[in-house]
Amino acid sequence: MNRQLSGLRAWTVQRLSAVYLALFVPVALCYLLLHPIHDFTQWHTLWAQPLVCVATVLMFVALLGHAWVGMRDIVLDYVRLPHARLLLLALLLGWLLVLAIWLARILLQVLL
């Protein structure tokens, strides 16, 4: 039963993150095409809006969650050796955590 719940949770994360990314990316691209940004002041003004900050942070959370579920499923499906599977999952998790810290650092520098 626990395995089924885990699969349902992964499926839900994958689908919800895909829907959010599918909505966020075109909206962000259209906004940037219609309102070109030429200097730091314009970027700072854009990022000073709470909606932009929250939407972008949610986009990165969705992207990292989507990547984790997708890559985890690939490793679980195709890597047969348990120790290799554990190593690859640990490396993947470590890499995604490094990316999350890097993104948090960038976003905090922009916001402060």
N, C-alpha and C positions, 0 to 999 in steps of 0.2 A: 504494500500500500504506500509506503514512504517513497518508493521509487516512482510510482505513478504521480504522486504529488510533486516530486522533483521535476518530472517531465512536463507536467502541466505548468509549473512555475516557470521553467525555462521557455516553454512555448509562449506563455503570456509576456514575458520580458522581451522575447524576440519580436513578437508581433506589435506590442505597444511601442517599442523603441523604433521599429521600422515605420510605423504610422507617424510618429512624431518627427522623425528625420525627413520623411517624405513631405511633410507639411512645412517644416522649418526651412529647409534648404531653398526651395523655390521662392518663398516669401522673402528670405534674407537676400537672395540674389536679385530679385525684382527691386527691393528697396535700394540696394547698393547701385543698381543700374539707373534707377530714377533719381537718386540723390547721391551723385558721386562725391567722394570724400577726398579732399586735396591736401589737407594739412592736419597737424596734430590736434589743433583746437576743435576741428570738426569731429575727429575720432573721440576726443574727450567728451564733447557734447553728446554724441551718440551713446557712449558708454555711461554717461551720467544718468540716463533714463533707467529706472528700476526694471521696467518691462524687458528692455534689451538685455540687461545683465542676467535676469532670472531665466529668460528664454534661452540664452546662450549657454548658461551653466547646465540647464536641463538638456540641451542638445548634446553637450559633451558627456553628461552622465548616460544619456541614451546611447550615444555612440560607443562608449566603453562597455556598457552592458550588452549591447548588440554584438560587439566584437568578442566578448568573453563567451557568450552562449554559443555563437557560431563556431569559434575556434575550439571550444571545449567539446562540442559535439563531433567535430572532425577528428580530434585526437581520440576521443572515446570510441568512435566507429572504426578507425583505421589502424590505430596502434595496438598491437596485441600483447606486447610484453608489459607486464604490470609496472616494472621499475622504469621503463622508458616512458610509459604513459604518465606516471607520477612526476618524473623529471620534466617532461614537456609541459604538463599542466602547471608545475611550479614556475618554470621559466616564463610561460605565458602570463600567469598571474603577476609575477614580478615585473615583467615588461609593461603590462597595463597599469600597474601601480606607479611605475616610473613616469609613464605618460600622464597619469592623473595628477601627480605632484607637479610635473612640468607645466601642465595646463593651469593648475591652481596658482602657481607662481606667476605665470603670465597674466592671468586675470586679476590677481591681486595687485600687480604692478600697474595695470591699466586703471584699476579702480581707485587706487590711493594716490 
